[in-house]
Amino acid sequence: MPRRDDDAVARLTVRLDGATLWQDRPAYAELVHRALRAGLAGASVFHDFEGSGPGGGLHHADSAHFAPRGPCSVLIVDGEQQLREFLGTVQDVLEHARAAVSIDVVRHHSTARGRP
């Protein structure tokens, strides 16, 4: 469902292990493909090179030997209501992942035309 102009723009962030699979496919890829099929405004995956997780250890990857494992973030943008509805449709993926999920309303401050 496309975002209405009067909806608040929001960002859904899902943090999970990039090695998490759902039906032999990376869970992050499944989330992005479902967001596309749902007609949401945009979705991206960001693989982290360093971070800490629930095990208490530091996770890091050498950029020369990068592999899609370790912490990653899936960011999806659209209207707040659309993201909440979408979140309800991906519970089957998220229930198999150790994931942190948040929805944040995006505050956009535009400048006057022609001014930085």
Backbone bond lengths (Angstrom), bond angles and torsions (degrees), N, CA, C in turn:
res aa  C-N    CA-C-N  psi(-1)  N-CA   C-N-CA  omega(-1)  CA-C   N-CA-C  phi
1 M - - - 1.453 - - 1.526 108.52 -
2 P 1.311 119.43 121.47 1.462 121.44 -178.90 1.529 111.89 -66.62
3 R 1.295 114.72 152.78 1.462 121.58 -179.73 1.515 109.46 -72.44
4 R 1.338 115.69 135.16 1.466 119.81 173.83 1.520 107.97 -80.02
5 D 1.342 116.63 153.12 1.464 120.62 -177.93 1.521 113.58 -61.71
6 D 1.346 117.45 -26.70 1.457 118.98 -178.52 1.527 113.01 -89.39
7 D 1.336 118.15 -1.12 1.465 121.64 176.36 1.522 110.21 -75.17
8 A 1.321 115.14 146.60 1.457 119.52 172.85 1.528 108.51 -71.12
9 V 1.317 117.04 138.62 1.456 121.01 175.20 1.522 107.05 -78.23
10 A 1.322 115.67 136.31 1.454 119.74 -176.92 1.523 110.01 -137.45
11 R 1.336 114.25 164.20 1.470 121.61 179.40 1.525 107.87 -126.26
12 L 1.319 115.88 126.53 1.451 122.45 172.79 1.521 106.72 -97.28
13 T 1.316 116.96 125.17 1.461 121.69 178.04 1.521 108.56 -117.22
14 V 1.319 116.09 126.41 1.462 121.91 175.66 1.523 106.83 -119.66
15 R 1.336 116.44 117.84 1.471 121.60 176.92 1.516 107.59 -101.68
16 L 1.326 116.65 126.27 1.453 120.47 179.69 1.509 110.43 -153.51
17 D 1.320 115.60 171.58 1.458 121.87 177.00 1.520 107.79 -77.08
18 G 1.319 116.93 127.41 1.454 121.48 -178.64 1.517 113.88 -62.58
19 A 1.339 117.28 -17.41 1.463 121.03 179.59 1.529 112.27 -85.94
20 T 1.331 117.60 -5.00 1.466 120.68 -179.35 1.521 109.93 -67.12
21 L 1.320 115.69 127.79 1.461 121.11 -179.37 1.522 110.47 -107.99
22 W 1.306 114.54 149.71 1.457 122.61 171.21 1.515 106.21 -133.63
23 Q 1.339 116.77 114.31 1.461 123.19 -175.81 1.531 111.79 50.44
24 D 1.309 116.75 52.23 1.474 124.79 177.25 1.523 114.21 62.90
25 R 1.319 117.08 21.79 1.465 122.46 178.82 1.521 107.47 -132.18
26 P 1.337 118.40 144.29 1.475 118.41 176.78 1.533 110.81 -56.14
27 A 1.320 116.51 133.28 1.460 121.33 -178.77 1.529 110.89 -58.94
28 Y 1.351 116.97 -37.16 1.467 119.25 179.91 1.529 110.88 -62.75
29 A 1.326 118.16 -37.94 1.471 121.47 179.29 1.525 110.36 -67.57
30 E 1.317 116.88 -39.14 1.469 120.24 178.34 1.523 110.67 -62.43
31 L 1.329 117.40 -41.42 1.463 120.67 179.12 1.529 111.60 -62.51
32 V 1.331 116.76 -43.28 1.470 120.54 -179.95 1.528 110.81 -66.23
33 H 1.320 117.94 -43.01 1.464 120.47 -179.36 1.526 111.34 -66.62
34 R 1.324 116.86 -36.97 1.472 118.84 177.13 1.530 111.04 -68.96
35 A 1.317 117.39 -36.45 1.473 120.18 176.92 1.527 109.77 -62.77
36 L 1.313 116.90 -40.83 1.468 121.12 177.57 1.527 110.45 -62.67
37 R 1.335 116.76 -48.32 1.467 120.45 179.98 1.529 112.04 -63.31
38 A 1.338 116.66 -29.78 1.466 121.01 179.49 1.524 111.95 -78.81
39 G 1.338 116.84 -7.21 1.456 120.83 178.55 1.520 114.05 77.48
40 L 1.330 117.20 22.39 1.460 119.88 178.96 1.529 110.21 -71.55
41 A 1.324 116.60 159.10 1.468 122.22 -170.98 1.526 113.71 -62.99
42 G 1.324 118.24 -37.42 1.458 119.29 -178.68 1.511 111.91 -173.21
43 A 1.333 115.59 153.58 1.463 121.81 178.25 1.519 109.23 -149.70
44 S 1.323 116.13 137.66 1.468 121.65 179.41 1.520 109.71 -141.34
45 V 1.326 115.68 154.39 1.460 122.21 175.61 1.511 107.81 -116.77
46 F 1.327 116.13 134.16 1.457 122.55 177.19 1.516 108.40 -122.19
47 H 1.330 115.98 117.19 1.465 120.51 177.31 1.517 108.21 -88.84
48 D 1.310 115.48 130.85 1.455 120.86 -178.63 1.521 109.80 -86.65
49 F 1.305 115.31 145.15 1.445 120.36 176.15 1.513 111.64 -92.89
50 E 1.324 116.14 -20.97 1.453 119.52 178.69 1.519 108.89 -155.30
51 G 1.304 116.21 142.52 1.458 121.45 178.27 1.507 110.11 -179.92
52 S 1.309 115.88 172.06 1.458 119.90 177.08 1.511 108.33 -117.24
53 G 1.321 115.46 154.46 1.450 120.30 -177.24 1.508 111.49 -134.38
54 P 1.326 116.11 -169.87 1.458 121.17 -174.69 1.525 113.33 -63.64
55 G 1.321 118.55 -22.28 1.457 121.20 178.34 1.514 113.07 -74.20
56 G 1.324 117.43 -8.56 1.453 121.29 178.41 1.513 114.22 85.84
57 G 1.321 117.69 -9.81 1.459 120.21 -178.99 1.511 111.73 -90.75
58 L 1.317 114.78 165.01 1.453 121.27 177.15 1.518 107.96 -92.09
59 H 1.321 116.82 127.80 1.455 122.49 177.79 1.518 108.02 -101.38
60 H 1.320 117.48 132.69 1.457 119.31 176.22 1.519 109.90 -150.19
61 A 1.300 114.76 155.84 1.461 121.68 179.09 1.518 108.15 -135.02
62 D 1.300 116.02 136.52 1.452 121.92 173.36 1.524 106.73 -74.46
63 S 1.319 117.54 128.06 1.467 120.23 -175.89 1.521 112.22 -59.12
64 A 1.324 117.70 -26.17 1.459 120.19 178.99 1.527 111.39 -73.55
65 H 1.319 117.20 -21.36 1.463 122.09 -178.83 1.529 110.50 -120.97
66 F 1.309 116.18 36.20 1.456 120.61 -175.39 1.525 110.95 -65.43
67 A 1.305 115.29 133.09 1.460 122.32 173.40 1.523 107.12 -133.82
68 P 1.324 117.69 150.02 1.464 119.78 -176.80 1.526 113.22 -74.53
69 R 1.305 116.49 60.73 1.458 121.12 172.91 1.512 107.00 -138.60
70 G 1.289 115.65 164.80 1.445 120.12 -171.38 1.515 107.83 94.66
71 P 1.309 117.65 -176.82 1.462 119.86 -174.45 1.528 112.50 -66.60
72 C 1.325 115.53 143.73 1.457 120.86 173.88 1.524 108.66 -146.08
73 S 1.312 115.23 162.25 1.463 121.92 179.08 1.514 109.00 -125.81
74 V 1.332 115.22 134.97 1.455 121.83 172.04 1.526 105.60 -107.39
75 L 1.328 116.89 121.04 1.467 121.83 178.20 1.517 108.19 -113.01
76 I 1.336 115.06 127.55 1.454 121.71 -179.50 1.524 107.25 -127.79
77 V 1.319 117.50 133.87 1.467 121.06 -178.75 1.528 110.83 -121.14
78 D 1.316 114.18 143.79 1.458 123.12 175.21 1.518 106.32 177.29
79 G 1.329 117.07 -162.70 1.456 120.92 175.68 1.524 110.37 -70.26
80 E 1.324 116.09 151.00 1.463 119.87 -177.89 1.528 111.72 -57.74
81 Q 1.308 117.33 -45.60 1.471 120.54 -178.88 1.527 111.19 -63.88
82 Q 1.327 117.60 -40.69 1.466 120.67 179.17 1.521 110.66 -63.17
83 L 1.329 117.18 -38.41 1.463 119.92 179.43 1.520 111.24 -68.37
84 R 1.316 117.24 -38.94 1.470 120.54 177.71 1.535 110.22 -63.88
85 E 1.317 116.62 -41.70 1.464 120.12 177.22 1.524 110.80 -65.35
86 F 1.328 117.18 -42.20 1.462 121.56 178.64 1.524 110.49 -61.45
87 L 1.307 116.92 -42.74 1.470 121.24 -179.34 1.525 110.63 -56.99
88 G 1.324 116.74 -36.44 1.455 120.05 177.35 1.520 113.62 -66.78
89 T 1.325 117.21 -22.53 1.472 121.01 -178.22 1.526 113.57 -89.69
90 V 1.322 117.86 -8.35 1.471 120.34 -177.49 1.533 112.47 -113.96
91 Q 1.319 116.99 15.65 1.464 119.86 179.83 1.520 111.71 -61.56
92 D 1.330 117.82 -31.22 1.457 120.26 178.69 1.524 111.36 -63.16
93 V 1.319 118.03 -32.64 1.472 121.80 177.12 1.527 109.73 -77.23
94 L 1.319 116.18 -46.36 1.465 120.33 -174.21 1.519 113.15 -70.14
95 E 1.329 118.47 -26.69 1.460 119.34 -178.80 1.525 112.54 -68.28
96 H 1.328 117.42 -16.21 1.462 121.49 177.87 1.525 112.49 -97.44
97 A 1.309 116.84 0.21 1.468 121.33 -176.62 1.520 109.83 -118.99
98 R 1.297 115.53 147.13 1.461 120.28 167.99 1.513 104.72 -85.05
99 A 1.327 116.19 100.75 1.457 120.53 -171.06 1.519 110.94 -131.65
100 A 1.320 115.04 149.08 1.461 122.56 171.22 1.522 106.14 -111.45
101 V 1.332 116.84 130.43 1.452 122.07 -174.61 1.522 109.32 -124.99
102 S 1.336 116.25 135.44 1.465 119.90 174.73 1.524 109.46 -143.90
103 I 1.329 115.17 149.68 1.463 121.83 172.61 1.516 106.53 -120.72
104 D 1.323 115.92 125.06 1.457 122.03 -178.60 1.516 109.50 -124.04
105 V 1.332 116.05 133.98 1.460 120.44 174.91 1.524 107.20 -74.43
106 V 1.322 116.16 132.81 1.463 121.65 -177.99 1.522 108.98 -89.38
107 R 1.295 115.71 127.82 1.468 121.24 176.13 1.522 107.32 -98.05
108 H 1.307 116.32 120.38 1.460 120.88 -178.75 1.523 108.48 -115.02
109 H 1.297 115.44 123.50 1.460 121.03 178.20 1.517 107.64 -112.47
110 S 1.319 116.24 111.42 1.457 119.10 179.39 1.512 110.03 -91.84
111 T 1.306 115.32 154.95 1.457 120.72 178.22 1.514 109.15 -103.41
112 A 1.300 117.12 163.19 1.456 121.22 177.33 1.524 109.40 -62.54
113 R 1.320 116.05 147.38 1.463 121.04 -178.20 1.523 110.69 -57.55
114 G 1.341 114.80 132.16 1.446 120.17 177.04 1.534 113.67 86.13
115 R 1.322 117.44 -1.75 1.464 120.60 178.62 1.511 109.24 -116.66
116 P 1.319 117.47 143.21 1.474 120.11 -179.49 1.512 112.34 -68.89
